[in-house]
Amino acid sequence: MPKSLWGRLFGSYLVVVLLTVSVSGFLIAYLVENVVVGQRLRDLSRQASRIALSFGTEDLGFNMSLRQWALLRQVVDEDFWVVNDEGVIVASSAPMARLVGRALPVEEWRKLGRGEAIVLRQTHHLLQAPYLLVGIPVVQRNITIGAIYIHSPLAGIDQAMAEVRRTIALSGLAGVLGALLLSFWLAKGMTAPLGALAMATTRLSRGDYTGSILPTGIAEIDSLGDGFNALRHNLATAVTELAQEKEQAHGILQNMTEGVVLFGADGAVLQINPVARELLKYNQSSLELSRALRLAWSSQGSEQVEEELKLGERTLLVRASSLVSREKVWGAVAVLIDISSRQELEDARRGFVAIVSHELRTPLAHIQGYIEAVLDGVAVDEKAKSEYLRVALSETLRLGRISQDLLTLAQSDARTLSLRRLPLPLMNYIEEVVTPWRRLAEKNGITFVESVYATGSLLADPDRMKQVLDNLFENAFAYTSAGHEVGISVEQDERQTVIIVHDTGCGIPPESLPHIWERFYRSDSSRTRLHGGSGLGLAIVKELIELHKGKISVASETGRGTRFIITLPHLA
């Protein structure tokens, strides 16, 4: 049995045609043969009946009258026998002369004796070949006195029927060939649209939504094609919209600042965005991932569960919930938020308050103590009073510097810090800035070195640049003891001005170098406490230099000193 619809249709058409042609051929041949044989038997019966009626008034014997012979020859064109009242053949046509004197079978003669005709289409025991045989009784006064037999050979009829059968076979073959072509065309016409529909369905299953099913003129197939076209259009639209939504969701997921992990029903990770991958250092057996999954499953519904996870130096806030469809949990989602910076900010805020409180409390305590000493009469002479007041003034100036530093940082954070750029003659400006520091160096036994090779001017904010240099000098003097060197050098070309503040003090430890620009960072707390540093100076220096579109770098070696290099471009 063919598997294709075309093969089955074609095969069914072929079987129907072959059965129809075969049965029709056999029936036609059978009917024709019966008609021919029946007609021939009727002719023979009429001839025999006419003779029997004519002989009904005469005796039949071996010595037939001339009139009887003449009648037989006139009426009968076939071979014949004449049977007497004893059932014995008394006369025959010439070809059958050998039968004269032979008797009929008893049963056959009895049938004739009852007035019944004999009609046979078979081989008679007196004949050697198949014949059509008709025997009609001759009756006188209701008594059978004999019979007339007329027979005709079947050979001629068989030849005619063979020709008829050959004609029927050829006609049937031609009909079968025509029917084959028609069946092929019909089957092809029926299955071609279905084949096109099958190919379109295959393309559809592979994601190809192009191409439509064209009308065929067959109502049922056209209805099926219209339904397929509508399905294709709706499916293409739905897939396009789904793809767009998926892309949007993927884009949102990939660009979220929070980490997102989507779990399947079996706990496998379906999706994880780059942030979550980085936060969890993602691998399939990650302990943190397992904890996030456990949190997600524990929600058992739309209720959200929150918990903080400590991962080394990081702290994550995990918000997890299970995904439910038709009252069945099919997955879970966990949102990971890195709150380390939030905690660091909170720690920094607390630290800032503590440091500022400490930095303000110390000079305020000194000021209060020395003023109370003067007021209480502890200082008895003018020299002591002057010294106490000088220390109080120094602490007051220190408070002013701290306040100025805090104000500068606040303005920088609020982006309200502005510059008042003026052309500064470098020789005069540097001399003005370093004069108090030169005096401090002489007082502390420190060598102060100046190397200024700049005759031009610098476009900068004089107050902010002084704040930068003062902070650098304050830092240098804090880490340089007597017998060492602090200095400044200035070089200038047509493109930029380079200012270097250096010292030969204790230097900065290598592990502290990456952190010196951080607010409130102090590499040597004992020294900064001794000299009153707040840890804000270098952070402010970096902010102000960058505000001038410049750059600052540091080079330091423990035990050999530090160099701060400022590069300021010449702005038009």
C-alpha distance (Angstrom), angle and dihedral (degrees) to the residues before:
residue distance angle dihedral
M1 . . .
P2 3.82 . .
K3 3.79 115.1 .
S4 3.78 96.7 -146.0
L5 3.79 121.1 84.7
W6 3.80 89.9 -131.1
G7 3.80 91.1 54.5
R8 3.78 91.9 48.3
L9 3.80 93.7 47.6
F10 3.79 92.3 46.1
G11 3.79 91.4 45.8
S12 3.80 92.3 48.7
Y13 3.81 91.2 48.8
L14 3.81 89.9 48.4
V15 3.81 93.3 49.2
V16 3.81 91.5 48.6
V17 3.80 92.0 48.6
L18 3.81 93.4 46.7
L19 3.79 92.5 47.5
T20 3.79 91.8 46.3
V21 3.80 94.3 47.3
S22 3.81 93.1 43.7
V23 3.79 95.4 47.7
S24 3.79 91.9 41.9
G25 3.80 91.5 49.4
F26 3.77 92.8 49.6
L27 3.80 92.2 45.9
I28 3.79 93.2 47.6
A29 3.81 92.2 47.7
Y30 3.78 90.3 46.5
L31 3.78 93.5 47.9
V32 3.80 93.5 45.4
E33 3.76 91.1 49.2
N34 3.79 91.8 47.8
V35 3.79 91.3 47.9
V36 3.80 92.9 48.5
V37 3.78 94.1 44.5
G38 3.80 92.4 43.0
Q39 3.80 91.8 49.4
R40 3.78 90.3 48.3
L41 3.79 91.7 49.0
R42 3.80 90.6 49.6
D43 3.80 90.5 51.2
L44 3.77 90.6 50.2
S45 3.81 90.4 46.7
R46 3.82 92.3 52.0
Q47 3.78 91.6 49.5
A48 3.79 92.1 48.2
S49 3.82 91.9 45.6
R50 3.81 92.7 52.2
I51 3.77 91.2 51.0
A52 3.81 91.9 45.5
L53 3.79 90.7 52.5
S54 3.78 91.2 47.6
F55 3.79 91.6 49.2
G56 3.76 93.6 45.0
T57 3.87 92.7 98.3
E58 3.79 97.7 45.7
D59 3.78 136.6 67.5
L60 3.77 117.8 -108.9
G61 3.74 116.3 -139.1
F62 3.76 144.8 138.0
N63 3.78 90.1 -81.3
M64 3.82 102.8 59.4
S65 3.79 118.8 -172.6
L66 3.77 121.1 -108.5
R67 3.79 89.2 -113.5
Q68 3.81 90.7 57.3
W69 3.79 92.5 50.0
A70 3.78 91.1 47.4
L71 3.80 91.1 51.2
L72 3.79 92.2 49.6
R73 3.78 92.9 50.3
Q74 3.80 91.4 46.0
V75 3.80 96.7 48.7
V76 3.79 105.1 29.7
D77 3.80 122.1 68.0
E78 3.78 93.2 172.2
D79 3.76 136.0 63.6
F80 3.78 114.1 -76.1
W81 3.79 144.6 -176.6
V82 3.76 129.7 -151.0
V83 3.80 115.7 -148.4
N84 3.83 122.7 -163.4
D85 3.77 127.9 -143.5
E86 3.79 91.2 -81.3
G87 3.77 95.3 57.4
V88 3.78 93.7 -106.5
I89 3.80 122.5 134.2
V90 3.79 105.5 -116.8
A91 3.81 100.3 171.5
S92 3.82 139.9 12.4
S93 3.75 143.2 167.8
A94 3.76 115.4 -80.9
P95 3.82 97.2 -95.3
M96 3.80 89.6 53.4
A97 3.83 97.1 45.6
R98 3.80 90.1 116.3
L99 3.80 89.1 67.8
V100 3.81 95.0 61.9
G101 3.78 110.6 116.3
R102 3.74 95.6 22.2
A103 3.81 120.4 121.2
L104 3.78 128.3 -128.7
P105 3.79 120.5 -118.9
V106 3.79 111.0 -82.9
E107 3.81 93.9 -121.5
E108 3.79 91.5 49.8
W109 3.85 91.8 49.0
R110 3.77 91.5 48.1
K111 3.82 89.5 53.7
L112 3.80 89.4 51.5
G113 3.80 89.0 46.3
R114 3.77 88.8 58.8
G115 3.81 88.4 56.4
E116 3.82 94.8 -105.7
A117 3.79 121.8 139.8
I118 3.80 122.6 -123.9
V119 3.82 115.0 -131.6
L120 3.78 115.3 175.1
R121 3.80 135.1 171.7
Q122 3.72 101.3 -174.1
T123 3.74 144.2 68.9
H124 3.83 109.1 -58.3
H125 3.76 116.6 -144.7
L126 3.81 88.1 -119.8
L127 3.83 93.0 50.9
Q128 3.77 129.0 65.8
A129 3.82 99.2 -151.0
P130 3.83 134.2 44.1
Y131 3.80 111.1 -81.4
L132 3.75 141.0 174.2
L133 3.79 102.0 -118.6
V134 3.81 128.5 -169.7
G135 3.78 122.9 -177.7
I136 3.83 119.5 -172.0
P137 3.82 120.6 -173.7
V138 3.83 118.7 -126.5
V139 3.81 107.3 -135.4
Q140 3.78 129.4 -164.9
R141 3.77 119.4 179.9
N142 3.80 90.2 -13.3
I143 3.77 91.4 -55.2
T144 3.80 123.1 113.5
I145 3.78 106.7 -125.1
G146 3.80 95.3 173.0
A147 3.76 145.3 -43.4
I148 3.78 142.3 -107.6
Y149 3.86 117.0 -136.6
I150 3.79 120.4 -166.1
H151 3.80 119.8 -179.3
S152 3.77 136.1 179.9
P153 3.83 125.9 -165.0
L154 3.83 117.7 -111.4
A155 3.80 93.8 -141.4
G156 3.79 93.4 92.0
I157 3.76 93.0 46.2
D158 3.82 90.3 47.4
Q159 3.80 90.8 52.3
A160 3.79 90.9 49.3
M161 3.79 91.1 47.6
A162 3.82 90.7 48.8
E163 3.80 88.3 55.5
V164 3.79 90.0 46.9
R165 3.80 90.8 50.4
R166 3.80 91.8 48.4
T167 3.79 90.1 51.0
I168 3.80 90.9 48.2
A169 3.83 90.8 48.0
L170 3.81 92.9 50.2
S171 3.78 90.9 46.1
G172 3.79 90.3 47.6
L173 3.81 91.3 49.0
A174 3.78 90.9 50.8
G175 3.79 89.1 47.4
V176 3.81 91.1 49.2
L177 3.81 91.7 50.7
G178 3.77 90.6 48.8
A179 3.77 90.4 45.9
L180 3.82 89.8 49.6
L181 3.79 91.0 55.7
L182 3.78 91.4 44.8
S183 3.81 91.2 46.5
F184 3.80 90.6 49.2
W185 3.80 91.0 50.9
L186 3.80 93.7 45.1
A187 3.80 93.9 46.0
K188 3.78 90.9 46.6
G189 3.77 91.3 47.8
M190 3.78 90.7 50.2
T191 3.80 97.8 44.3
A192 3.82 101.9 36.1
P193 3.83 92.7 75.3
L194 3.79 89.7 45.4
G195 3.81 89.4 50.0
A196 3.80 89.9 51.2
L197 3.79 88.7 49.0
A198 3.82 90.9 49.5
M199 3.83 91.2 50.7
A200 3.80 90.7 47.5
T201 3.81 89.3 49.8
T202 3.82 90.4 51.1
R203 3.80 90.7 50.2
L204 3.78 88.9 47.5
S205 3.81 91.1 53.0
R206 3.83 88.5 52.9
G207 3.78 92.3 52.6
D208 3.82 98.5 -98.8
Y209 3.78 106.2 133.2
T210 3.82 96.9 173.1
G211 3.79 125.6 108.9
S212 3.79 131.3 46.1
I213 3.80 134.4 -132.2
L214 3.82 108.6 -107.3
P215 3.83 123.3 -141.6
T216 3.82 115.5 -90.9
G217 3.79 102.3 -174.3
I218 3.81 91.1 -112.7
A219 3.79 106.3 116.1
E220 3.79 98.0 -148.2
I221 3.81 94.6 45.5
D222 3.81 91.7 44.2
S223 3.80 89.0 52.4
L224 3.81 89.4 50.4
G225 3.82 90.5 47.5
D226 3.80 92.1 50.3
G227 3.78 89.9 51.1
F228 3.81 90.9 49.0
N229 3.82 92.2 48.7
A230 3.79 90.6 51.1
L231 3.81 90.3 47.4
R232 3.83 91.4 48.4
H233 3.80 92.1 49.9
N234 3.80 94.1 46.7
L235 3.79 92.2 44.5
A236 3.81 92.4 48.3
T237 3.79 90.1 49.9
A238 3.80 92.1 47.0
V239 3.81 93.1 46.6
T240 3.81 91.5 47.8
E241 3.78 91.8 49.8
L242 3.80 90.6 44.7
A243 3.81 91.1 49.6
Q244 3.80 90.4 49.4
E245 3.78 91.2 48.9
K246 3.80 89.7 46.7
E247 3.80 91.3 50.2
Q248 3.77 90.5 47.5
A249 3.79 91.4 48.6
H250 3.82 90.7 45.4
G251 3.79 91.4 48.5
I252 3.79 91.7 48.3
L253 3.81 91.0 45.5
Q254 3.80 93.7 48.6
N255 3.80 93.9 46.8
M256 3.78 99.0 42.7
T257 3.76 114.7 119.7
E258 3.80 88.7 -141.5
G259 3.77 123.9 71.2
V260 3.80 115.9 -110.0
V261 3.82 126.7 -166.4
L262 3.82 121.9 -175.5
F263 3.81 117.1 -160.4
G264 3.81 128.3 -163.4
A265 3.78 126.6 -135.1
D266 3.81 90.2 -90.3
G267 3.79 92.7 51.3
A268 3.80 94.3 -105.1
V269 3.79 117.5 141.6
L270 3.80 108.7 -106.7
Q271 3.80 97.5 176.8
I272 3.76 136.2 0.8
N273 3.77 124.1 177.9
P274 3.82 124.3 -138.1
V275 3.80 93.8 -102.9
A276 3.82 92.3 55.1
R277 3.80 90.5 43.9
E278 3.79 89.7 54.7
L279 3.79 95.1 42.5
L280 3.80 93.8 50.4
K281 3.82 96.5 34.1
Y282 3.80 80.0 -127.3
N283 3.76 123.2 -126.2
Q284 3.80 129.6 145.9
S285 3.79 93.9 -105.0
S286 3.78 96.4 42.4
L287 3.80 111.0 149.6
E288 3.79 90.9 -148.8
L289 3.80 90.4 52.0
S290 3.80 90.0 52.1
R291 3.79 90.6 51.1
A292 3.81 90.8 49.9
L293 3.80 89.8 50.2
R294 3.79 91.7 49.2
L295 3.77 89.5 52.6
A296 3.80 91.6 49.2
W297 3.80 93.3 50.6
S298 3.78 92.1 46.2
S299 3.81 91.4 66.3
Q300 3.84 92.5 68.4
G301 3.77 95.1 -167.3
S302 3.75 140.9 6.7
E303 3.81 92.4 -40.6
Q304 3.79 111.2 113.5
V305 3.79 121.6 -131.3
E306 3.81 122.4 -155.0
E307 3.76 128.9 -165.3
E308 3.77 137.1 155.6
L309 3.81 118.4 -122.3
K310 3.78 120.8 -160.7
L311 3.81 110.6 -145.5
G312 3.77 109.1 179.1
E313 3.80 106.6 -71.9
R314 3.79 91.5 -9.4
T315 3.78 129.5 84.4
L316 3.82 117.9 -157.2
L317 3.78 127.9 -164.7
V318 3.82 107.2 -146.7
R319 3.80 118.2 -158.3
A320 3.78 108.7 -173.4
S321 3.77 136.5 176.0
S322 3.79 136.0 166.0
L323 3.81 122.5 -115.8
V324 3.80 114.1 -124.3
S325 3.80 129.0 -168.6
R326 3.82 122.3 176.6
E327 3.78 90.6 -9.2
K328 3.79 91.1 -56.0
V329 3.79 125.3 111.9
W330 3.82 108.1 -128.8
G331 3.78 100.0 168.0
A332 3.77 147.7 -27.7
V333 3.79 138.5 -119.8
A334 3.78 128.3 -148.6
V335 3.81 123.4 -165.6
L336 3.80 114.1 -156.7
I337 3.80 119.7 -157.3
D338 3.79 119.7 -172.4
I339 3.78 103.6 -137.0
S340 3.79 93.6 170.9
S341 3.81 91.9 104.2
R342 3.78 89.6 47.1
Q343 3.76 90.3 54.3
E344 3.78 91.0 42.3
L345 3.79 88.4 51.7
E346 3.77 90.2 49.4
D347 3.80 90.2 47.4
A348 3.80 89.6 47.3
R349 3.80 90.8 49.2
R350 3.78 91.3 50.8
G351 3.79 90.2 44.4
F352 3.79 91.0 47.9
V353 3.78 91.7 52.5
A354 3.79 90.6 47.2
I355 3.81 93.8 47.1
V356 3.79 95.0 44.5
S357 3.78 89.9 46.7
H358 3.79 89.5 50.6
E359 3.79 94.2 44.2
L360 3.79 91.9 49.6
R361 3.78 95.4 40.6
T362 3.81 94.6 55.3
P363 3.83 98.7 55.9
L364 3.79 91.2 37.8
A365 3.80 89.7 53.3
H366 3.82 90.4 49.4
I367 3.79 92.3 48.1
Q368 3.78 91.6 47.5
G369 3.80 92.6 47.1
Y370 3.80 96.5 49.6
I371 3.81 94.4 43.7
E372 3.80 90.7 48.9
A373 3.79 88.4 49.6
V374 3.79 90.7 54.7
L375 3.80 92.7 44.9
D376 3.80 93.1 46.4
G377 3.81 91.6 52.2
V378 3.78 95.8 -113.4
A379 3.81 88.2 133.2
V380 3.80 101.9 64.0
D381 3.78 100.4 177.6
E382 3.75 133.6 47.7
K383 3.79 93.4 -110.9
A384 3.81 92.5 58.2
K385 3.79 91.4 44.9
S386 3.80 90.0 50.3
E387 3.81 91.4 50.1
Y388 3.81 92.1 49.0
L389 3.79 91.5 48.6
R390 3.82 91.2 46.5
V391 3.82 90.3 54.4
A392 3.81 90.6 47.0
L393 3.81 89.5 51.2
S394 3.82 90.6 49.3
E395 3.79 90.9 52.5
T396 3.79 89.7 46.7
L397 3.80 90.0 53.6
R398 3.78 88.4 47.9
L399 3.80 89.6 54.1
G400 3.78 88.8 50.4
R401 3.79 91.7 52.6
I402 3.80 91.7 49.6
S403 3.78 90.6 48.6
Q404 3.79 90.8 48.2
D405 3.80 91.4 49.4
L406 3.79 91.8 50.0
L407 3.78 91.1 47.3
T408 3.80 91.3 49.7
L409 3.81 92.1 51.4
A410 3.79 92.0 46.0
Q411 3.81 90.8 51.4
S412 3.80 90.4 47.7
D413 3.80 92.1 51.2
A414 3.78 91.1 47.6
R415 3.82 90.1 45.6
T416 3.78 89.7 -125.6
L417 3.79 94.9 115.0
S418 3.81 107.3 116.4
L419 3.79 134.9 -179.5
R420 3.78 130.1 -130.0
R421 3.79 99.6 -150.7
L422 3.80 116.6 -156.9
P423 3.80 131.9 165.3
L424 3.81 104.2 -100.9
P425 3.83 119.5 -161.0
L426 3.76 98.0 -132.3
M427 3.82 99.7 -147.9
N428 3.79 94.1 52.5
Y429 3.81 95.0 37.4
I430 3.81 95.1 51.2
E431 3.80 90.6 46.3
E432 3.79 90.8 52.8
V433 3.82 92.6 49.1
V434 3.82 98.2 45.8
T435 3.83 98.5 43.6
P436 3.84 96.3 88.8
W437 3.80 90.7 42.9
R438 3.81 91.2 51.0
R439 3.79 88.9 55.3
L440 3.82 90.9 48.0
A441 3.81 89.5 51.7
E442 3.82 91.8 52.4
K443 3.79 90.0 48.5
N444 3.83 93.2 50.5
G445 3.79 97.0 42.0
I446 3.77 93.8 -110.3
T447 3.80 123.0 139.7
F448 3.81 112.1 -122.5
V449 3.81 114.8 -154.5
E450 3.81 125.1 -165.7
S451 3.80 124.9 -170.1
V452 3.78 110.4 170.8
Y453 3.82 116.2 167.9
A454 3.76 100.0 169.5
T455 3.77 126.3 106.5
G456 3.79 96.5 169.0
S457 3.77 132.3 76.4
L458 3.80 135.5 -98.9
L459 3.80 124.3 -138.3
A460 3.81 102.6 -134.2
D461 3.78 145.9 117.6
P462 3.83 104.4 -85.4
D463 3.81 95.3 -153.4
R464 3.81 94.5 47.1
M465 3.81 93.5 45.2
K466 3.81 89.5 49.7
Q467 3.81 88.0 51.0
V468 3.83 89.0 52.4
L469 3.80 94.7 49.2
D470 3.81 93.4 42.5
N471 3.80 90.8 53.1
L472 3.82 91.5 49.2
F473 3.82 92.5 47.6
E474 3.80 91.4 45.9
N475 3.79 88.9 52.4
A476 3.83 91.9 46.8
F477 3.82 94.0 50.0
A478 3.80 90.8 46.5
Y479 3.81 91.0 60.2
T480 3.83 99.9 35.0
S481 3.78 123.6 81.5
A482 3.81 131.3 -160.6
G483 3.77 116.4 -64.1
H484 3.79 93.4 34.3
E485 3.75 132.6 97.1
V486 3.82 138.1 -105.7
G487 3.77 121.7 -179.4
I488 3.77 152.0 152.2
S489 3.79 132.3 -136.0
V490 3.79 128.7 -171.2
E491 3.79 127.6 -165.2
Q492 3.77 127.8 176.9
D493 3.80 137.9 -172.3
E494 3.78 134.0 167.9
R495 3.84 92.6 -79.4
Q496 3.80 107.5 38.1
T497 3.76 149.9 -2.1
V498 3.81 120.5 -124.9
I499 3.82 119.8 -158.2
I500 3.81 119.5 -173.7
V501 3.81 123.8 -169.5
H502 3.79 111.8 -169.8
D503 3.76 141.8 172.0
T504 3.79 137.3 -177.0
G505 3.77 94.3 -138.7
C506 3.79 130.6 121.8
G507 3.81 94.9 -59.0
I508 3.80 129.4 -143.2
P509 3.82 121.1 -70.4
P510 3.84 112.2 -112.3
E511 3.79 92.3 -121.0
S512 3.81 90.1 56.9
L513 3.80 97.6 50.3
P514 3.85 96.1 84.6
H515 3.82 90.3 53.1
I516 3.81 104.3 43.9
W517 3.83 92.2 96.8
E518 3.80 92.3 56.2
R519 3.77 118.8 104.3
F520 3.82 116.4 -99.5
Y521 3.81 91.1 4.7
R522 3.80 113.3 143.2
S523 3.79 120.0 -179.2
D524 3.82 92.9 -161.4
S525 3.79 111.3 29.3
S526 3.81 93.8 -174.8
R527 3.79 92.9 58.0
T528 3.80 94.7 44.3
R529 3.77 90.9 50.1
L530 3.78 89.1 49.3
H531 3.81 94.2 49.6
G532 3.79 96.9 33.6
G533 3.80 99.7 -112.6
S534 3.80 117.9 167.8
G535 3.78 98.7 -162.5
L536 3.81 91.3 -117.5
G537 3.78 100.7 96.1
L538 3.80 101.6 86.2
A539 3.81 92.4 40.1
I540 3.82 88.4 55.6
V541 3.80 91.4 45.8
K542 3.80 91.6 55.1
E543 3.83 92.3 46.5
L544 3.82 92.8 50.9
I545 3.80 95.7 44.8
E546 3.79 91.6 50.3
L547 3.81 88.7 47.8
H548 3.83 86.1 58.1
K549 3.88 87.7 52.9
G550 3.77 88.7 -111.9
K551 3.78 137.0 122.8
I552 3.79 134.4 -124.9
S553 3.78 128.4 -163.4
V554 3.78 136.2 173.8
A555 3.77 135.1 -141.6
S556 3.78 118.8 -172.6
E557 3.76 139.5 166.1
T558 3.77 122.5 -167.7
G559 3.80 110.7 -107.7
R560 3.82 93.9 7.3
G561 3.78 104.7 68.5
T562 3.78 144.0 -109.0
R563 3.82 137.0 -83.4
F564 3.84 124.0 -158.6
I565 3.82 111.2 -163.8
I566 3.81 118.2 -160.6
T567 3.80 118.9 -168.2
L568 3.81 116.7 -168.2
P569 3.81 120.2 -176.9
H570 3.78 120.3 -139.0
L571 3.78 104.8 -110.1
A572 3.79 120.9 -155.3
